[in-house]
Amino acid sequence: MNPDLKRSIILEHYQNPKNKNLVDDNSYILKNMNNESCIDEVNVQVKIEDGIVKDVRFDGEACAMCTSSSSIMVETLIGKTIDEVKEILINYNNMIDEKEYNPDILESAIVYDDVYKQPNRKKCVLLPWWGMEKVIEEVESDRK
């Protein structure tokens, strides 16, 4: 992907983040994520019904990379089944860790495919996704 297009997508999601506010609704699962090495602290709020991610929201104080990553995650995961989300999470983590991944399922999240070149930014773009992993773990644990 063209570097200018990547920057443009990241900047758009930072300046106009999707679903950057929490709702007062007990049907959502809330996870607080913070990066001890910087300012990033993000609350990830997810509503799952019948095995489908119906809504994802976030809020908190975070850098441009973390905020844009949160917004792109929202856009990427709403409407997906838990199994699809798990597959996307695995591939996203693999991409960030320079492992083999399927770029076709990452949608806009592919803009972070070269973040490994800036190791100090890896946690920024992973933090909200780790929150989603914790939500999925909780949902699956509750199903047992």
N, C-alpha and C positions, 0 to 999 in steps of 0.2 A: 504494500500500500504506500502511496505517495506520502512522504513525511509531512508535507503541508496539510494534506487532508487529515492525517492523524492528529496533528496539532489542532486543527479546526474542530474536529469531533470532540477532543478532550476539552478544549476551551468552551465549546457550546454546552457540554454537560456540566462544566464547572459553573459557568455563569447562569445557566438556566436548568438546574438539576431537576430531574423527574422525581416526584413524590417525596420531596424533602420536607416532610413534616410527619409527625406521629399522630395517630388517632387514639381516642379514648374508647377502646373496644376490647373487651376481654377475650374475644375470639381470635385475637392476634397473639403470636408468640413474639416476645421481645428479648433480644440479646444485646448486651452492652459489650462493645469491643474497644480496647484502647491499645495504643502503641506506646509502650513505655519509653521508647527512644525519641519520641517527638510529641507534637501537640495533638495528633489524631486521636479522637474519641468519637466513636460512632455507635448509635443505637440502631439496630436493624429490627424491623417489625414486619412480621410475615403472617398472612392469612392463608391457610390451606384448607380446602374443602374437597372431600371426595378424592383425595390424592392429587389435587391440582392446585398449583400456586395461584390463588385468586388476586392477591395484592402483596406488594412489597413496598415498604416505606423506610425512610431513614432520617436521622437527624443527628446533630452533634457539631463539634468543632473539628474541622479537618482541613488539610492542605488541598490544593487544587487537584492533585493526583488522586487522593483518597475520595474527595467529593465527586469527581468525575467518574471514578471507578464505581462508586456506590450508585450513581445515577444510571450508568450503563448496565450494571447488574440488575437494577429494577426493570429496565427496558427489556433485558435479555430473558429474565426468568418468569415474568408474569405470563400466565397461561400454560406453563409447562407442567408436565406430570412430575412427581417426585423422582421417578427413574430418569427422566430427561434432565432434570436439575442435577442429579448426582453425576450423570455423564458429562454435563457441561462443567461442573465444578472440578472433576478430575482433569479434564482437558485444559481448563483455565490454569489450574495449579501446575500442570505439566509444562504449559507454555511459559509461565513465569520462571519455572525452574530449569528451563532449557532442555526439557525432555520431549519425547515424541508426543504429538497431540494432533487432533483433527481440527484444522482451522475452520472447516465448513460449518461446525455447530456453534462456534463462538460469537457469531453475529458481530456487533460493534465492538465487543470486548477484544477483538483481534488487534485493536489499536495499541495494546500493551505488549505486543509480541517482541519488542526489543527493549523492554524495561530492564531486562537482565544486564544491560550495559551500564545501568545506574543502580548498583546493588542497594544503595540507601533508599531507593524508591520502591523496592519490591514489597516491603511491608505495607506501604501506603496503598498500593493497588490490590493487595491481598486482604487487608483487614475486613472490609465489608463482606467479602466472599467467605471468609472464615466464620463470620457471624451467621451466614446462610447455612454453612455446614453444620453449625451447632443446632440451628433450628431443625434441619433435616434429621440429625441424630436424635433429637428429642422426640420428634414425630414418630420416627421408626421405633424408638424405645417404648413409647406409649402404645404402639400397635401390638406389642408382644404381650 
